[in-house]
Amino acid sequence: MERTSLLKLAIILCFVSLFMFCGNYVNGFLEDFSSGKLSDVWKKSPAGLDTSWKVEKGELTFNGVGGHSQMMVGDANWKDYTVDVDIKLGTLQEWPGGIRTYVDTNTGGHYAVWVYPVQKNIKLYSGTAWDINTGIVTLGTYNGFDPKVDTYFHLKVIHSGKHIEVWFGENKNNVKKIIEADDNKFTSGPFACDGWDKPITFDNIQITGPGIPRSQGELAVNRLNSLPILWGSLKK
């Protein structure tokens, strides 16, 4: 085998090893909905209608019809995690919803970050049921939320022990801490996209932390699909 061929083979093997390492050992869940459908890891809460949720154009949208509802991912062992998510609103009317963390799938208990386009604020809650109003406790409020229709903004929630931080900004690389609180009512549980009675859309959900498994399917497939392209470029 010619020396140049050996060099190309070595490069290919290095890239394959790197892809396999990244695919199997990075602790993190990533969902961008580019497959056009919800994977089996997503489960709807008992509240609301299945038809309220739809994946379209690489986004997860709650249409605001059929009452409040949640779309969840994760299990009861997920803890001390960080959630990043892009959100956009279909209207500037009140009560679109937000996100939930540390969801108790038996009772609906949770922490929630909700956005209020009319009041122009963001609130961190704890609650004891699927209905946001049941057992609600306000843990923090940020005044300065000024959204636009159909324009994404970014939320980040960090759990570390009993400490909770909420970050907000235009995108993942441009956020600031807006709320922090200490609370130990809930200590672990899934993440949920949360809709109330107005259209709200979610995308680019990333959850990282100890014991959070790598997202399946799309991420690995995209990496594998890139190998023939890499091989073709090296053969030239």
Secondary structure as GFF3:
##gff-version 3
##sequence-region A 1 236
A	DSSP	alpha_helix	3	25	.	.	.	ID=ss1
A	DSSP	beta_strand	28	31	.	.	.	ID=ss2
A	DSSP	beta_strand	42	44	.	.	.	ID=ss3
A	DSSP	three_ten_helix	50	52	.	.	.	ID=ss4
A	DSSP	beta_strand	53	56	.	.	.	ID=ss5
A	DSSP	beta_strand	59	62	.	.	.	ID=ss6
A	DSSP	beta_strand	69	73	.	.	.	ID=ss7
A	DSSP	beta_strand	82	89	.	.	.	ID=ss8
A	DSSP	beta_strand	97	101	.	.	.	ID=ss9
A	DSSP	beta_strand	108	116	.	.	.	ID=ss10
A	DSSP	beta_strand	121	129	.	.	.	ID=ss11
A	DSSP	beta_strand	137	143	.	.	.	ID=ss12
A	DSSP	beta_strand	153	160	.	.	.	ID=ss13
A	DSSP	beta_strand	163	171	.	.	.	ID=ss14
A	DSSP	beta_strand	174	182	.	.	.	ID=ss15
A	DSSP	beta_strand	191	195	.	.	.	ID=ss16
A	DSSP	beta_strand	200	208	.	.	.	ID=ss17
A	DSSP	alpha_helix	218	235	.	.	.	ID=ss18
###
